[in-house]
Amino acid sequence: MAHDYLIIGAGPAGLQLAASLERDGADYVVLERGSVPGAFFTRFPRHRQLISTNKVHTGYDDPELRMRMDWNSILSDDPELLFTRYSKRYFPPADDLVRYLADFAARTGVRVRYDTTVEKVSRDADGFTVTDRAGTAWRARRLVVATGVSQPNLPDVPGIELAERYDTFDTDPESFTGQRVLIIGRGNSAFETADSLMENAAVIHVVGSGSLRLAWQTHYVGHLRAVNNNFLDSYQLKSQNALLDGRVLEIRRDGDGFSVPVSFERVDEVVKDLHYDRVIAATGFRIDTSLFDETCTPDLIVDGRFPALTPVGESANVPGLYFAGTLMQGPDFKKSTTGFIHGFRYSVRALHRALRARHHGEAWPVTELGGDPERSVDAVVTRVNRSSALWQQFAVLGDVLLVGPDGTLRYAEEVPVRHVPDAVRAGDFGETAAHAVITLEYGADHDRVDPFDVTASRKSQQDVGGLDGRYLHPVVRWYRGGEFVAEHHVTENLENEWDSEEFHRAPLRAFLTDHLGSSATSGSPAPDGTPAPDGASAPVAP
């Protein structure tokens, strides 16, 4: 007998989807190779401190606003199931997350089969067959893979097999005492490792190609975080550590250590042969496709690291195969928060809504607003000031204001932005003559602006020929008949409270009223309904 759904992996994403299916009374099962939920976090990060923030004291009473600052909780109707009840640390220990996920699984009653390792996945006309290590064959009409990126993403460098890997190396700093160490990689894993060794190693070099990206400038939380950048101080303040901007060409054994030629990008690819006692590869992870046979191998993107997906998370080439969690980040790689709990928890909720709509006849939830344009202003202002989904999944999830042929207004929440054109065209929200997509976004080229440079605002105003809006702010884009018409940027606000009548509501009201009352105005189509280029927005409101 085939289940409706089979989920592989009981990490945060698998538990998020399973809890929703459990609440529905759906027919599903979860297979988890570990003996506990979230087994990944029993090993990672290797130095046991999370960099997902845990802000317990926000000053907000509204639980939705509090979720904007809670990067570890899974979405739930149970007020007890919040990670903030498990740790007071801003950067908490990974073991606290393991404990939280175990309690989440127990309290929600999700159906998980632990110690069940999936070894093969195949597909036929009736669905999927998942075979585990014990030889048990599980059948399902639809398969959701929530395994995370479980394979090391090692570079194609001769001798890379001689390097110790981030996922298996001995993390005891004492074993590096007095040694010269090379760490290959430029992400948080590499710098977390470097930071842990600074008191013991004699010399530490961190090597990688391209300019180092800092999260406080790019607004991408996977770039180097301040909590891991003590190493940069030690480099610039001449403490025997260095950041090498270049490419490792080879790793060769040299006596008791290694000889590593590095091609330096800053000096026209000049190659220098450097000697190290230890080499560690901390170059990230990728999807493990070894599970899939030729009947259902998914297409991959981002140099083969992630599956190619439709806007709701279905494989682009294997119908019925879905992905949940960090594996959903490919289409928005390094642009938003889909690779992290505080982002993908909302994308998984959107996936659940899409599954209910497609396979169980439940339309995407829509609120009727009637015909008064002021209600649309109220709806937009309320949502941008309160929604944690739009806040965390900026530019990826959006609300949709829908205008029927008779002028009546409806409002749909947290729709994947790339999914909106198809959903409107298919009538998933009812008959629609025009619609607006509401998102929170950073302005154009925001990652090129130094937020601590007091002259940056004047420079950027000159660059764009208008007023600046580079920090997070609401954007409303209007479409008629599927064609992009216009966009409105709600002015920034120091405390992200967009409720001023003068600076926020009145300009928004004018924009919406103008387009709600317009005739068949149309403009240049935006490709596939994706956001058009940013226009200028007003200065920061007090």
MARLUMFI-506851 format. One record per atom (N, C-alpha, C): residue in three letters; x, y, z. Coordinates in steps of 0.2 Angstrom, whole numbers, plus 5000, padded with zeros to 4 digits. Layout:
N
ALAXYZ
...
# end
This chain:
542
MET500449945000
MET500050005000
MET500450065000
ALA500350114996
ALA500750174995
ALA500450224999
HIS500950265003
HIS500750325007
HIS500650385002
ASP500250435004
ASP500250495000
ASP500850525000
TYR501250535005
TYR501850565006
TYR502350525010
LEU502950525007
LEU503550505011
LEU504050555011
ILE504250565017
ILE504750625018
ILE505450585021
ILE505950605017
ILE506650575019
ILE506950635023
GLY507050615030
GLY507450665034
GLY507050695039
ALA507250695045
ALA506850725051
ALA507250775054
GLY507550815050
GLY507850885052
GLY507250935053
PRO507450995054
PRO506951055055
PRO506451055049
ALA506651045043
ALA506251055037
ALA505750995037
GLY506050935038
GLY505550875038
GLY505050875043
LEU505250895049
LEU504850905055
LEU504350955053
GLN504551015050
GLN504051065049
GLN503451045044
LEU503651005039
LEU503150985034
LEU502750925038
ALA503050885041
ALA502750825044
ALA502250845049
ALA502350905053
ALA501950925058
ALA501250955055
SER501350985049
SER500851015045
SER500350955042
LEU500750905040
LEU500350845037
LEU499950805043
GLU500350805049
GLU499950775055
GLU499350815057
ARG499450875057
ARG498850915058
ARG498250905053
ASP498450895047
ASP497950885042
ASP497650815042
GLY497950765046
GLY497750695046
GLY497950665040
ALA498450685037
ALA498650655030
ALA499050585031
ASP499050555026
ASP499350485025
ASP500150505023
TYR500550495028
TYR501250505027
TYR501750465032
VAL502350465030
VAL502850435035
VAL503550475034
VAL503950475039
VAL504550505039
VAL505050455040
LEU505650455036
LEU506150405037
LEU506750445039
GLU507050425044
GLU507650465047
GLU508250415048
ARG508850425046
ARG509350375047
ARG509650385054
GLY509550445057
GLY509850445064
GLY509350425069
SER509650425075
SER509150395080
SER508750445084
VAL508950515082
VAL508550565085
VAL508350615079
PRO507850655080
PRO507750715076
PRO508350765075
GLY508450785069
GLY508950835069
GLY509650805070
ALA509750745068
ALA510450715070
ALA511050755067
PHE510850795061
PHE511450835058
PHE511750875064
PHE511350905068
PHE511550955073
PHE511950925079
THR511950855079
THR512350825084
THR513050825082
ARG513250845076
ARG513950845073
ARG514150915071
PHE513650955068
PHE513751015065
PHE513351075069
PRO513651135069
PRO514351145067
PRO514851115071
ARG515451095069
ARG515951055072
ARG516151085079
HIS516151155079
HIS516351185086
HIS515751205090
ARG515251175088
ARG514651175093
ARG514251235094
GLN514451295091
GLN514051355092
GLN513651375086
LEU513051385087
LEU512651405081
LEU512751475080
ILE512651495073
ILE512751565071
ILE512051595070
SER511551555071
SER510851575070
SER510651605076
THR510451665076
THR510351705082
THR509651685086
ASN509751695093
ASN509151675097
ASN509051735102
LYS508651785099
LYS508451845103
LYS507851835108
VAL507951825114
VAL507451805119
VAL507051875120
HIS507451925121
HIS507051985124
HIS507052035118
THR506452045115
THR506352085109
THR505952155111
GLY505552155116
GLY505152205118
GLY504452205115
TYR504352145111
TYR503752135107
TYR503352085111
ASP502652095112
ASP502252045114
ASP501952005109
ASP501852035103
ASP501551995097
ASP502051935095
PRO501751875096
PRO502251815094
PRO502451815087
GLU502051845082
GLU502251855075
GLU502951895074
LEU502951955078
LEU503452005078
LEU504051965081
ARG503951935086
ARG504551895090
ARG504851845085
MET504451815081
MET504751765076
MET505251805071
ARG505251865070
ARG505651905066
ARG506351895069
MET506451895076
MET507051885079
MET507251815081
ASP506851765080
ASP506951705082
ASP507151665076
TRP507751645075
TRP508051605069
TRP508051535070
ASN507851505075
ASN507851435076
ASN507251395077
SER506651425079
SER506051395080
SER505751375074
ILE505451315074
ILE504951285069
ILE504251315070
LEU503951325064
LEU503251355065
LEU502751305068
SER502351335073
SER501951295077
SER501351335080
ASP500851305081
ASP500251335085
ASP500351335092
ASP500851295094
ASP500951275101
ASP501451335104
PRO501251375109
PRO501651425111
PRO502251405115
GLU502251335117
GLU502751305121
GLU503351285116
LEU503151275110
LEU503651255105
LEU504051305102
LEU504451345106
LEU504851395104
LEU505551385106
PHE506051395102
PHE506751385104
PHE506951435109
THR506651495109
THR506851535115
THR506751515122
ARG506351465122
ARG506251435129
ARG506751385131
TYR507251365126
TYR507751315127
TYR508451345128
SER508551415127
SER509151445128
SER509151515128
LYS509551545132
LYS509551625133
LYS510151645129
ARG510551605126
ARG511151625123
ARG510951655116
TYR511251715114
TYR511151745108
TYR511351695102
PHE511951665103
PHE512251615099
PHE512251555103
PRO511751515103
PRO511651455107
PRO512051395105
PRO512151345110
PRO512451285108
PRO512051245104
ALA512351205099
ALA512051165095
ALA511651105098
ASP511851085104
ASP511551035108
ASP510851055110
ASP510751125111
ASP510051145113
ASP509551145107
LEU509851145101
LEU509351135095
LEU509151065095
VAL509651025096
VAL509450945096
VAL508950935101
ARG509050965107
ARG508550945112
ARG507850975110
TYR507851035107
TYR507251065105
TYR506851025100
LEU507251005095
LEU506950965089
LEU506650895092
ALA506950865097
ALA506650805099
ALA506050825103
ASP505950875106
ASP505350895110
ASP504850915105
PHE505050945099
PHE504550965094
PHE504250905091
ALA504650855089
ALA504450795086
ALA503950755091
ALA504150755098
ALA503750715102
ALA503050755103
ARG503050815104
ARG502450855106
ARG501950855100
THR502250855094
THR501750865088
THR501550795086
GLY501850745088
GLY501650675086
GLY501850655079
VAL502350685076
VAL502450665069
VAL502750595069
ARG502550565063
ARG502650485063
ARG503350475059
VAL503850465063
VAL504550465061
VAL504850395062
ARG505150355057
ARG505450295058
ARG506150305059
TYR506450305065
TYR507150325066
TYR507650265064
ASP508250275063
ASP508750225062
ASP508550185055
THR508350225051
THR508150195044
THR508450235039
THR508950205036
THR509450235031
THR509150215024
VAL508950265020
VAL508750255013
VAL509350245009
GLU509350195005
GLU509850175000
GLU509750184993
LYS509050184991
LYS508850184984
LYS508150214983
VAL508150254978
VAL507450284977
VAL507350274969
SER506750244967
SER506550244960
SER505850264959
ARG505650274953
ARG505050294951
ARG504750264946
ASP504050244946
ASP503650224941
ASP503050264940
ALA502550234936
ALA501950274934
ALA501550284940
ASP501650244945
ASP501150244951
ASP501450284957
GLY502150304956
GLY502450344961
GLY503150324963
PHE503350324969
PHE504050314971
PHE504150244975
THR504650214974
THR504850164979
THR505550184982
VAL505550184989
VAL506050194993
VAL506350134997
THR506950114995
THR507150054999
THR507650075004
ASP507650045010
ASP508050065015
ASP508550005016
ARG509050015020
ARG509649975021
ARG509449905023
ALA508849895027
ALA508649835029
ALA508249795023
GLY508149825018
GLY507849795012
GLY507049805012
THR506849845016
THR506149865016
THR505949915011
ALA505449905007
ALA505249945001
ALA504649985004
TRP504750055003
TRP504150095005
TRP503950124999
ARG503250134998
ARG502950154992
ARG502550224994
ALA502650274989
ALA502350334991
ALA502150364984
ARG501550404984
ARG501350434978
ARG501750494977
ARG501950534982
ARG502450594982
ARG502950584987
LEU503550604985
LEU504150604989
LEU504450674990
VAL504550684997
VAL504850744999
VAL505550735002
VAL506050754999
VAL506750745001
VAL506950805006
ALA507150795012
ALA507250845017
ALA507950825020
THR508450805017
THR509050775019
THR509550825021
GLY509450895018
GLY509950935018
GLY510550925013
VAL511050965014
VAL511650955009
VAL512150915013
SER512150855012
SER512550805016
SER513250785013
GLN513350805007
GLN514050785004
GLN514550835004
PRO515150825006
PRO515650885006
PRO515750904998
ASN515750974998
ASN515850994991
ASN516651014990
LEU516950964988
LEU517750964988
LEU517950994981
PRO518351044981
PRO518651074975
PRO518951024970
ASP519051034964
ASP519350984959
ASP520151014959
VAL520450994964
VAL521151004965
VAL521550944966
PRO522050934962
PRO522550874963
PRO522750874970
GLY522750814973
GLY522950804980
GLY522450824985
ILE521850844983
ILE521350864988
ILE521250814993
GLU521250744991
GLU521150694996
GLU521650695002
LEU522250725001
LEU522750735006
LEU522450785012
ALA522050825010
ALA521750875015
ALA521250835020
GLU521350865026
GLU520850845031
GLU520150875030
ARG519550845031
ARG518950875029
ARG518650905035
TYR518250965034
TYR517950995039
TYR517450945043
ASP517150905039
ASP516650855043
ASP516950805047
THR517550795046
THR517950735050
THR518550755054
PHE518850815053
PHE519450825056
PHE519450825063
ASP519950815067
ASP520050825074
ASP520050895076
THR519450915080
THR519350985081
THR519751005088
ASP520150965091
ASP520450975097
ASP521051025095
PRO521051095098
PRO521551135096
PRO522251115098
GLU522251075103
GLU522951055106
GLU523351015100
SER522950985096
SER523350945091
SER523650985086
PHE523451055086
PHE523751095081
PHE524351145084
THR524551135090
THR524951175093
THR525651185089
GLY525851245088
GLY526451265085
GLY526451245078
GLN525951235074
GLN525951205067
GLN525751265063
ARG525951255056
ARG525751295051
ARG525151265048
VAL524551305047
VAL523951275045
VAL523651315039
LEU523451275034
LEU523051305028
LEU522351285029
ILE521851325028
ILE521151315028
ILE520951335021
ILE520651285017
ILE520351305011
ILE519651315011
GLY519451375009
GLY518751395010
GLY518651465013
ARG518051495011
ARG517951565013
ARG517351575017
GLY517051525019
GLY516351525022
GLY516451525030
ASN515851525033
ASN515851525041
ASN516251465044
SER516151405040
SER516551345043
SER517251355043
ALA517551385038
ALA518251395037
ALA518451445043
PHE518051505044
PHE518351555049
PHE518151525056
GLU517651485057
GLU517451455063
GLU518051415065
THR518351375060
THR518951335062
THR519551375063
ALA519651425059
ALA520251465060
ALA520251505067
ASP519651525069
ASP519551555075
ASP519751515081
SER519551445080
SER519651395086
SER520351385087
LEU520751395081
LEU521451375082
LEU521951425083
MET521751485084
MET522151545084
MET522651545091
GLU522351515096
GLU522751515102
GLU523351465102
ASN523251415097
ASN523751355097
ASN524151355091
ALA523951365085
ALA524351365079
ALA524851415079
ALA525351405075
ALA525851455074
ALA525651505069
VAL525451475063
VAL525251515058
VAL524651485055
ILE524151525053
ILE523551505050
ILE523451545043
HIS523351515038
HIS523151545032
HIS522451525029
VAL522051565028
VAL521351545025
VAL521351565017
VAL521251525013
VAL521351535006
VAL520651525002
GLY520551574997
GLY519951564993
GLY519951614987
SER519551604982
SER519551644976
SER519051694977
GLY519151754974
GLY518751814974
GLY518751854980
SER518351904980
SER518351954986
SER517951924992
LEU518151934998
LEU517851905004
LEU517151945005
ARG516651905005
ARG515951935006
ARG515751935014
LEU515551995016
LEU515352005023
LEU514652005024
ALA514351975029
ALA513651965029
ALA513352035031
TRP513652075035
TRP513352145037
TRP513352185031
GLN513652175026
GLN513652215020
GLN513152185014
THR513252125014
THR512852085008
THR512052075011
HIS511952065017
HIS511352045020
HIS511151975019
TYR511651935017
TYR511551865016
TYR511951835022
VAL511551795026
VAL511751775032
VAL512251715032
GLY512351685026
GLY512851635024
GLY513551665023
HIS513551725021
HIS514251755021
HIS514551765027
LEU515251785028
LEU515551785034
LEU515251825039
ARG515051795045
ARG514751835050
ARG515251865055
ALA515051915058
ALA515451955063
ALA515751905069
VAL515251865071
VAL515451815076
VAL516051775074
ASN516151765068
ASN516751725066
ASN517351755063
ASN517351825063
ASN517851865060
ASN518451895064
ASN518551865070
ASN519051885074
ASN519751875070
PHE519751825066
PHE520351805062
PHE520551865057
LEU520051905055
LEU520251965051
LEU520652015055
ASP520452025061
ASP520852065065
ASP521552045066
SER521651975067
SER522351945068
SER522751955062
TYR522451955056
TYR522751965049
TYR522952035048
GLN522552085049
GLN522652155048
GLN523152185053
LEU523152155059
LEU523552175065
LEU524152135066
LYS524352105060
LYS525052075060
LYS525152015065
SER524751965066
SER524751915071
SER524951845068
GLN525251845063
GLN525551785060
GLN524951745056
ASN524451775055
ASN523851745051
ASN523751785045
ALA523451755040
ALA523351785033
ALA522751765029
LEU522451805026
LEU521951785021
LEU522251785014
LEU522251735011
LEU522551725004
LEU522051734999
ASP522051784994
ASP521551784989
ASP521851754983
GLY521651684982
GLY521951654977
GLY521651584976
ARG521951544972
ARG521751474971
ARG522251424972
VAL522151374976
VAL522551314977
VAL522651274971
LEU523251264968
LEU523351234962
LEU523451154963
GLU523751134969
GLU523951064970
GLU524051064978
ILE524051004980
ILE524250984987
ILE524750924986
ARG525350934988
ARG525850884988
ARG526150864995
ARG526250804996
ARG526650785002
ARG527350815001
ASP527650845007
ASP528250865007
ASP528550855014
GLY528950795015
GLY529250775021
GLY528650765026
ASP528650795032
ASP528050775037
ASP527450825035
GLY527550865030
GLY526950915029
GLY526750915022
PHE526550975019
PHE526350975013
PHE526551045009
SER526651035003
SER526851094999
SER526251114995
VAL526051174995
VAL525451194992
VAL525551254987
PRO525551254981
PRO525651304976
PRO524951344976
VAL525051414977
VAL524451454977
VAL524551504972
SER524051514968
SER524051564962
SER523651624965
PHE524051684966
PHE523751744970
PHE523451784965
GLU522751804966
GLU522351844961
GLU522551914962
ARG522751944967
ARG522952014968
ARG523552034964
VAL523951984963
VAL524652004960
VAL524651964953
ASP524151964949
ASP524151934942
ASP524351864942
GLU524051824947
GLU524151754947
GLU524851734948
VAL525251774951
VAL525851744953
VAL525851684958
VAL526251634956
VAL526151574960
VAL526751564965
LYS526551554971
LYS526951544977
LYS526851474980
ASP527451444981
ASP527451374984
ASP527451384992
LEU526951364996
LEU526951375003
LEU526951305006
HIS527251305012
HIS527351245016
HIS526851245022
TYR526551185024
TYR526051185029
TYR526151115033
ASP525951115039
ASP525951055043
ASP525251015042
ARG524751055041
ARG524051025041
ARG523751065035
VAL523251035032
VAL522851065027
VAL522151045028
ILE521651095029
ILE520951075030
ILE520551105025
ALA520051065022
ALA519651085017
ALA518951095020
ALA518751165020
ALA518051185023
ALA517751215017
THR517551185012
THR517251215006
THR516551205005
GLY516151185010
GLY515451185010
GLY515151115008
PHE514551105007
PHE514251045006
PHE513751044999
ARG513550984997
ARG513150984991
ARG512650924992
ILE512150924988
ILE511650864988
ILE511950804987
ASP511650754990
ASP511850684989
ASP511350654984
THR511550644978
THR511150614973
THR511250534972
SER511650504976
SER511750434975
SER511150394977
LEU510650424980
LEU510050384982
LEU509650374976
PHE509650414971
PHE509150414965
PHE509450364960
ASP508950324957
ASP509150284951
ASP509050324945
GLU509150294939
GLU509050334933
GLU508350354931
THR507850324935
THR507150344934
THR506950404937
CYS507350434942
CYS507150494945
CYS507750534948
THR508250534944
THR508850584946
THR508650654944
PRO508650694949
PRO508450764948
PRO509050804944
ASP508750854940
ASP509250904937
ASP509550944943
LEU510150964942
LEU510551004947
LEU510751074944
ILE510751124949
ILE511051194947
ILE511551214952
VAL511851274951
VAL512351294956
VAL512951244956
ASP513251234950
ASP513851184950
ASP513651114953
GLY513051094952
GLY512851034954
GLY512751024962
ARG512651084965
ARG512551074972
ARG511851074975
PHE511351094971
PHE510651094973
PHE510251074967
PRO509651044969
PRO509151024964
PRO508851084960
ALA508751074954
ALA508351124950
ALA507551124952
LEU507251174954
LEU506651174957
LEU506151214953
THR505451194953
THR504951244952
THR504851294957
PRO504451344957
PRO504351394962
PRO504151374969
VAL503751314969
VAL503551284975
VAL503951234978
GLY504451214975
GLY504951164977
GLY504951094974
GLU504551084969
GLU504551024965
GLU505151014960
SER505450954960
SER505950944955
SER505750974948
ALA506251004945
ALA506051034938
ALA505950974933
ASN506250914934
ASN506150864929
ASN505850804931
VAL505750794938
VAL505450734941
VAL504750744944
PRO504250744941
PRO503550754944
PRO503450714950
GLY503150754955
GLY503050714961
GLY503650714966
LEU504250734964
LEU504750734968
LEU504850804971
TYR504850814978
TYR504850884981
TYR505450884985
PHE505750944986
PHE506250954991
PHE506051004996
ALA506250995002
ALA506151045008
ALA506751065012
GLY506751125014
GLY507351145018
GLY507851175014
THR508451165017
THR509051195014
THR509151175006
LEU508851125004
LEU508951104997
LEU508451144993
MET508051184996
MET507651234992
MET508051294989
GLN508651304992
GLN508951374991
GLN509251384984
GLY509251334980
GLY509651344973
GLY509451404969
PRO508751404968
PRO508551464964
PRO508751534967
ASP508751534973
ASP508951604977
ASP509551594980
PHE510051554978
PHE510651544981
PHE511051614983
LYS511251624989
LYS511551674992
LYS511251744991
LYS510551744990
LYS510151804989
LYS509651814995
SER509451754998
SER508951765003
SER509151715009
THR508651695013
THR508751655019
THR508551585018
THR508351555012
THR508051495011
THR508551435013
GLY509151445014
GLY509651395016
GLY509651385024
PHE509251425027
PHE509251425035
PHE508551415038
ILE508551395044
ILE507951375047
ILE507451435047
HIS507751495048
HIS507251555049
HIS507051575042
GLY507251545037
GLY507051565030
GLY506551505027
PHE506851445027
PHE506551385024
PHE505851365028
ARG505851385034
ARG505251365038
ARG504651395034
TYR504651455032
TYR504151485028
TYR504051455021
SER504651435018
SER504551405011
SER504251335012
VAL504351305017
VAL504051235018
VAL503351245019
ARG503151295023
ARG502451315024
ARG502051325017
ALA502451365013
ALA502151375006
ALA502151315002
LEU502651265003
LEU502551205000
LEU501951165002
HIS501851165008
HIS501251125011
HIS500651155008
ARG500551215008
ARG499951245005
ARG499851234997
ALA500451224994
ALA500451204987
ALA500251134986
LEU500451094990
LEU500251024990
LEU499551014992
ARG499251044996
ARG498551044998
ARG498151064992
ALA498351124989
ALA497951144983
ALA498051094977
ARG498551074976
ARG498651034970
ARG498350964971
HIS498450934976
HIS498250864977
HIS497650844981
HIS497350904985
HIS496850884989
HIS496250944989
GLY496350984984
GLY495751024982
GLY495651084987
GLU496151094991
GLU496151154995
GLU496451214992
ALA496051264991
ALA496351324988
ALA496851364992
TRP497251394989
TRP497751444994
TRP497351484998
PRO497451495004
PRO497051535008
PRO497051615006
VAL496451635005
VAL496351705003
VAL495851745007
THR495951805009
THR495551845013
THR495151895008
GLU494451895009
GLU494051945005
GLU494052005008
LEU494252065004
LEU494252125007
LEU493652175005
GLY493252145000
GLY492752194998
GLY492952234992
GLY492652294992
GLY492852344986
GLY493152404988
ASP493252414995
ASP493452484997
ASP494252484997
PRO494552524993
PRO495252534992
PRO495652544999
GLU495252575004
GLU495652585010
GLU495752525014
ARG495352465012
ARG495552405016
ARG496152375013
SER496252385006
SER496952365004
SER497552395007
VAL497452465008
VAL497952495011
VAL498052465018
ASP497552455022
ASP497652435029
ASP497952365028
ALA497752325024
ALA498052255023
ALA498752255022
VAL498952295017
VAL499652295016
VAL500052325022
VAL499852385025
VAL500252415030
VAL500252365036
THR499752325037
THR499752285043
THR500252225042
ARG500252195036
ARG500652145034
ARG501352165034
VAL501552215031
VAL502252235031
VAL502552255038
ASN502152275042
ASN502352295049
ASN502352235054
ARG502052175052
ARG501952115056
ARG502252055054
SER502152035047
SER502351975045
SER503051955046
SER503251895049
SER503851875050
SER504151835043
ALA503651805039
ALA503851775033
ALA504151825028
LEU503751885027
LEU504051935022
LEU504651955025
TRP504751965031
TRP505351995034
TRP505951945033
GLN505851885034
GLN506451835034
GLN506551815026
GLN506051805023
GLN506151785016
GLN506051845011
PHE506451895012
PHE506351955008
PHE506451935001
ALA506051964996
ALA506051954989
ALA505951884987
VAL505851834991
VAL505651764989
VAL504951754990
LEU504651774996
LEU503951764997
LEU503651834997
GLY503051834994
GLY502651894994
GLY501951884995
ASP501651934998
ASP500851934998
ASP500651964991
VAL499951944990
VAL499651964983
VAL499051994984
LEU498952054982
LEU498352094982
LEU497952074975
LEU497352044975
LEU497052024969
LEU496452064968
VAL496352084962
VAL495852124960
VAL495352084955
GLY494752074957
GLY494352034952
GLY494052074946
PRO493752044941
PRO493452084936
PRO492952134938
ASP492652124944
ASP492152174946
ASP492452224951
GLY493052224952
GLY493352264956
GLY493452244964
THR493152184965
THR493252164972
THR493952144974
LEU494152154980
LEU494852144982
LEU494952074986
ARG495452044985
ARG495651984989
ARG496351984991
TYR496551954996
TYR497251954998
TYR497551885000
ALA498051864997
ALA498351804998
ALA499051815001
GLU499251775006
GLU499851785010
GLU500451735008
GLU501051755008
GLU501651715008
GLU501651665002
VAL501551694996
VAL501651654990
VAL502351664987
PRO502651604985
PRO503251614982
PRO503251664976
VAL503651714976
VAL503551764971
VAL503651734964
ARG504051684963
ARG504151654956
ARG503451614954
HIS503051604959
HIS502451564958
HIS501851604956
VAL501951664958
VAL501351714957
VAL501051714950
PRO501551724945
PRO501251724938
PRO500851664936
ASP501151604937
ASP500751544936
ASP500151534940
ALA500151554946
ALA499551544950
ALA498951594948
VAL499151654946
VAL498651694944
VAL498351674937
ARG498851654933
ARG498651634926
ARG498151574926
ALA498351524931
ALA497951464932
ALA497251474936
GLY497151534938
GLY496551554942
GLY496551524949
ASP497151504952
ASP497251474959
ASP496951524964
PHE496951584963
PHE496651634968
PHE495951664966
GLY495651624961
GLY495051654958
GLY495151694952
GLU494651714949
GLU494751764943
GLU495051824944
THR495551844941
THR495951904943
THR496051944937
ALA495952014937
ALA496052054932
ALA496752094932
ALA496852104939
ALA497552134940
ALA497752114947
HIS498352124949
HIS498652104955
HIS499252144957
ALA499352144963
ALA500052174966
ALA500352124970
VAL501052124970
VAL501452084974
VAL501852124979
ILE501752114985
ILE502052144991
ILE502552104994
THR503152134994
THR503752104997
THR504152155001
LEU504552125005
LEU505052165009
LEU505752155005
GLU506152205003
GLU506752195000
GLU507252255002
TYR507852235000
TYR508352285000
TYR508452314993
GLY508652374993
GLY508652414987
GLY509252384982
ALA509152414976
ALA509652394971
ALA510352404973
ASP510852354972
ASP511552364973
ASP511652374981
HIS511252354985
HIS511252364992
HIS511952334995
ASP512152274991
ASP512752244994
ASP513452274992
ARG513352334988
ARG513952374986
ARG514052434990
VAL513552444995
VAL513552504999
VAL513852485006
ASP514352525009
ASP514652515015
ASP514152545020
PRO513752505024
PRO513252545028
PRO513552585034
PHE514252575035
PHE514552615040
PHE514952675037
ASP514852685031
ASP515152745027
ASP514652805027
VAL514752855031
VAL514252905032
VAL514152945025
THR514652935020
THR514552975014
THR514252925009
ALA514052865011
ALA513752815006
ALA513152835003
SER512652865008
SER512052895006
SER512052945000
ARG512552995001
ARG512653044996
ARG512853014989
LYS513352964990
LYS513652934984
LYS513052894980
SER512652864984
SER512252814980
SER511652864977
GLN511452914981
GLN510952964978
GLN511252984971
GLN511853004971
GLN512153024964
GLN512152974959
ASP512252914961
ASP512352854957
ASP511652844954
VAL511152844958
VAL510452824955
VAL510052884952
GLY510352944953
GLY510053004951
GLY509353024955
GLY509352994961
GLY508753014965
GLY508852994972
LEU508352984975
LEU508352964983
LEU508552894984
ASP508752884990
ASP509052814991
ASP508652774995
GLY508652704994
GLY508252664998
GLY508552594998
ARG509152585001
ARG509552525001
ARG509452475007
TYR509152505012
TYR508952455017
TYR508252425016
LEU508152375021
LEU507552335020
LEU506952385020
HIS506452375015
HIS505852415015
HIS505352385011
PRO504652395011
PRO504152365007
PRO504152395000
VAL504052344996
VAL503952364988
VAL503352334986
VAL502952374982
VAL502352354979
VAL502352354972
ARG502252294968
ARG502352294961
ARG501652284958
TRP501452324953
TRP500752314950
TRP500752274944
TYR500352234943
TYR500252194936
TYR499552194934
ARG499452204927
ARG498752204925
ARG498852154919
GLY498352104919
GLY498352054913
GLY499052024913
GLY499352014918
GLY500051974918
GLY500652014916
GLU500452084915
GLU501052124913
GLU501252174918
PHE501852184919
PHE502052234924
PHE501852304922
VAL501652344927
VAL501452414926
VAL501852464929
ALA501952454936
ALA502252504940
ALA502452474947
GLU502852504950
GLU503052484957
GLU503152544961
HIS503052534968
HIS503052584973
HIS503452564979
HIS503952604981
HIS504452584986
HIS504152624992
VAL504052594998
VAL503852625004
VAL504452645007
THR504452705009
THR505152735012
THR505352695018
GLU506052695019
GLU506352665025
GLU506152695031
ASN506252655037
ASN506052675043
ASN506552645048
LEU506852685053
LEU507352665057
LEU507252605061
GLU506552595063
GLU506352545067
GLU505952495063
ASN505952505057
ASN505552455052
ASN504752465054
GLU504552525055
GLU503852535057
GLU503552575052
TRP503252545047
TRP502952585041
TRP502252595042
ASP502052645046
ASP501352655048
ASP501252735049
SER501752775046
SER501652845047
SER501152865041
GLU500652905043
GLU500152935038
GLU500552975032
GLU500953015034
GLU501353055030
GLU501853025025
PHE502252985028
PHE502752955025
PHE502652885021
HIS502152845024
HIS502052775022
HIS501352765019
ARG500752785023
ARG500152765021
ARG499852815015
ALA499952875016
ALA499752925010
ALA500052905004
PRO500752895003
PRO500952884996
PRO500752814994
LEU500652764999
LEU500452694997
LEU499752704994
ARG499352744998
ARG498652744996
ARG498552774989
ALA498952824988
ALA498952864981
ALA499152814975
PHE499652774977
PHE499852724972
PHE499352674970
LEU499052644976
LEU498552594975
LEU497852614972
THR497652674974
THR497052704972
THR497152724964
ASP497652744962
ASP497852764955
ASP497752704951
HIS498052644953
HIS498052584949
HIS497352544950
LEU497052544955
LEU496452514956
LEU495852544952
GLY495952614951
GLY495452654947
GLY495652664940
SER496252634938
SER496452644931
SER496052594926
SER496052614920
SER495752564915
SER496252514913
ALA496252484907
ALA496752434905
ALA497452464904
THR497752494909
THR498352514908
THR498852454908
SER499352454904
SER499852404904
SER500552434903
GLY501052394905
GLY501752424904
GLY502152364901
SER502752374902
SER503252324900
SER503252264904
PRO503152204901
PRO503152144905
PRO503752124908
ALA503752104914
ALA504252074918
ALA504352004916
PRO504951984915
PRO505151914913
PRO504851864918
ASP504351824916
ASP504151774920
ASP503851804927
GLY503651864927
GLY503351894932
GLY503851914938
THR504451904936
THR504951924942
THR504951994943
PRO505252014949
PRO505252094950
PRO505652134945
ALA505352184943
ALA505652234939
ALA506252274943
PRO506652304939
PRO507252334943
PRO506952384947
ASP507352394953
ASP507152444958
ASP507152514955
GLY506652554957
GLY506652624956
GLY506852664962
ALA506952724962
ALA507152764968
ALA506552764973
SER506752774979
SER506252774985
SER506452834989
ALA505952854993
ALA506052914997
ALA506552905003
PRO506752965006
PRO507252955011
PRO506952925017
VAL507352905022
VAL507152875028
VAL506752915032
ALA506152895034
ALA505652925038
ALA505952925046
PRO505752985049
PRO505952985056
PRO505652925060
# end
